[in-house]
Amino acid sequence: IGQDKSRHGKAIKVWDKREYKNLDDSVELGTRNIKVALRRLRKWARQGAETELDMPGTIKDTANKGYLDLKLVPERHNTVKVLLFFDIGGSMDAHIKLCEELFSAAKTEFKHMDFYYFHNCLYESVWKDNRRRHNEKIDTWDVLNKYPRDYKIIFVGDATMSPYEVTYPGGSVEHWNEEPGAVWIDRVTNMFEHVAWLNPVAEKHWEYTPSIGLFQQLTNNRMFPLTLGGLDNAMKELNR
């Protein structure tokens, strides 16, 4: 486990290899309302093999032909595609249950959903498994180029850190980053039209944390509290 306080009271970079847990997508939701809010982000289409009974078509053709004529149509699916980026570890430990509920609901509601982890701010690499994050990092450029531009991007994090971590090379508390995190957030918002940031910190506290203001600017004021009302507004934003 990494050092959670600076040694000798000095503000130094923490190079320890911290260990984080993966989010559990099987956790039982504390409330179904998260699912209800996510259902606002839907676009239905019929795709694939014709396996579902088309009742109106069957009735019409049966009446016209004088004998039972079963009509089948492809099953209806939600075609919305979602890419989630979860901030993990550190101050986000206080919000782990809420994030697990969101993660579980998203995996249930979206057929086309993928996710990655980052710590504090998005930098040049992300990962899929916190147990192997030091050895199996994925180039962020590869991730951004992998997914079509119709994907909806959702960041989940408290955006709470030193502004230095966002705006300067070498700002990361865990490694040397050649480019500031702000550059990577800009790339995401420039490459994908639909972006939202969900923040588990109560909105009334945002004004006291300068880094939250930075991320609000970087996402063009598309940060929303991770509450039912905030989720509802975030889904409306992503549906535009």
N, C-alpha and C positions, 0 to 999 in steps of 0.2 A: 504494500500500500504506500502511496506517495506521501511525501511530507506535506501536511496541510497548513503549516505555518512557516513563515520565513525563519531561518536560523538566526539566533542572536538579535531578533527584533529588526533585522535589516530587510529592506525590500529587494530581494534577489530573485533571479529566475529559478524556478523549481524544475530541475532536470530529471527528478526521479521518474521511474516508470510506474505511473499510477495504473491501477487495475479498476475497470468499470464492469458492471453487469450488463448483459443484453436485456432489452426490454422484453417482457413476457406478453406475447400476443394472445395467450389463452386465458389471461386474467378475466374473472367475471366482472362485468361492468357494474360500477356503483350506481349508475343511472342509465336508462335507455335514452335519455334526452340527448346524449352526445350522438348516438346513432341517428336520431331524428334530425338533428341539425345537419349532420353530414349528408343526409338524404336530399337536402336542397341542391347538392352538387350532382345532378343527374342529367344524363342525355340518353334517352332510350333509342335503341335500334334493334332490328331483328337480323341476326347474323347466324351463319352456320347451317347445319343440316335441318331439314324440315321435320321437326319432331313434336311440335305442339299443335293441338287441334284448333283449327280456325272455325269456331262455332258459327259466326255469321256467314262465312263462305260455304260451310257445309249445309246450313239451312237453305241458303239461296239456291245452290246447285241441286240439292235434293228436290226442292219444290219445282225447279225448272225441268228436271229430267224424269221425275216420277219415281225415282229409286234412291236409296241411300248412297250418297257420294261424299265420302270423307275427304275433307281438305285439311292439309297440314301446312304450317308455316314455321320458319325458324324461331327458336326461343328468343324472347326479348331480353336484352342485356343492357346494363348501364355502360355506355362506351366512354365515359369520362376517364381520363388517365391522370394519375396523381403520383407525384414524386415528393417524398417527405425527407427532410433533413432534420435529425434530432440532435440537439445539444445534449451531451451526456457528461456526467461527473461534476465534481465541485459543487457549486451552489445549486445545480439542477437536482442534486440528490433529494432536496426538500420537496421536489415536485414529481418524484418518480411514479407515485401511484396514479396521479392525474395523467401523466404521459403514457403510462401503460394502458389506461382506459381508452385514451385517444387512439393509440396504436392498435389495440384490439378491435375497436369499432371500425377503423379505417380498413383493416384487413378483411373485415366482414362485408363492408359496404362497397368497396371498389375492386372490381375484377382485375383492372389494370392498375396496380399499385406497386411501387418499389420504394425502398428507403435506404438511407445511409446515416452514419453517425459522424459528428464532429465534436470538438471540444472548444467551448467559448465562442469562437468565430470560425467561419469557413476560410480555410487556407488551401494550399496546393494539393492536399490529399484528404481523403475521407476513408471510411471503412464500414464493413458490413457486420463484423463480429468483434465485440469488445474484448473477448478473450484472446484474440489473435491480432489485435489492432496494430501492434508494433511490428509485426512480421508480414501482414497482409494488407497494407495500405493500397488504396486505389487512387490513381491520378484524377484530380478533380476535373481537369480538361477532358479526360476520357469519359467521365460521367456526363458532363454537359453536352458532349457531342454524341453520346449514345442515344439519348431520348429525343423523339420528335418535338417540334416546337409547340404542339398542341397539348403537351403535358402541363398540368397545373402544379406549380411549385409551392410547397408549404414548409416554411421553417418553423421549428418548435424550439424555443429557448428563452431564457430570462434576459438575455442581452445585457447581463450585468458583469462588468469587468472594467479594467483600466482602459480609458480611451486609447492609450498607447498600443494596446493589443489589436486595435482596429485600424489605426491610421499609420503605423510605422512598420517598415521591414524589421524583422527580429522582434516583433511585438509579442509573439506567442510565448506563453509561459512554459511550453514543453519542448520546443525545438526552434531552430533558426529558420524563419520564413523569409524567403527572398523578396516577396511582394506583400504589401499590407493586406489584411483581411478585407478592407473596404474595396480593394480592386476586384476581389473575387465576388463579393456581393453585387458590385456593379455589373460584372460579366453575366451573372445570373439574370438580373433584371433587364439587361439589354438583349439577352438571347431568348428569354421567355416572356411572353406578354402577360401571363396570369401568374402573379406571385402574391403570397400573403405570409405574414409572420404572426404566429400565435405565441403570446407571452403569458406564462403562468403567474407572473407577478401582478398583483392587484393594480389596476390602472391608476388609482389615486396616488400610488408611490412612484410612478414613472418619472415625474418631473425632478425627483431628487437624485436620479442616477444619470449622469451625463452620457454614458455609453448607450443608454436606451434611446436618448434623443438622436444620437448618431445613427443608430439602426433605423429609426423612424425616417430620417432623411434619406438614407441609402435605399430604403424600400418605397420611397415616394408616399410616405404616410399610410402604408398598407400593413401596419402592425395593429393587431387586435388582441384584447385580453382573452385568455383561455377560460372563458366563462360561456354559458349558454348563449347569452346575448352577443358576446364577441365572436363565437363560432358562427352564429347566424349571419352576422355582418361580414365575416370573412368569406363565407360561402357565396353571399351575394356579390362580393367583389370578384371572386374567382369565376362567377357565372357571366360577368360582363362581356 
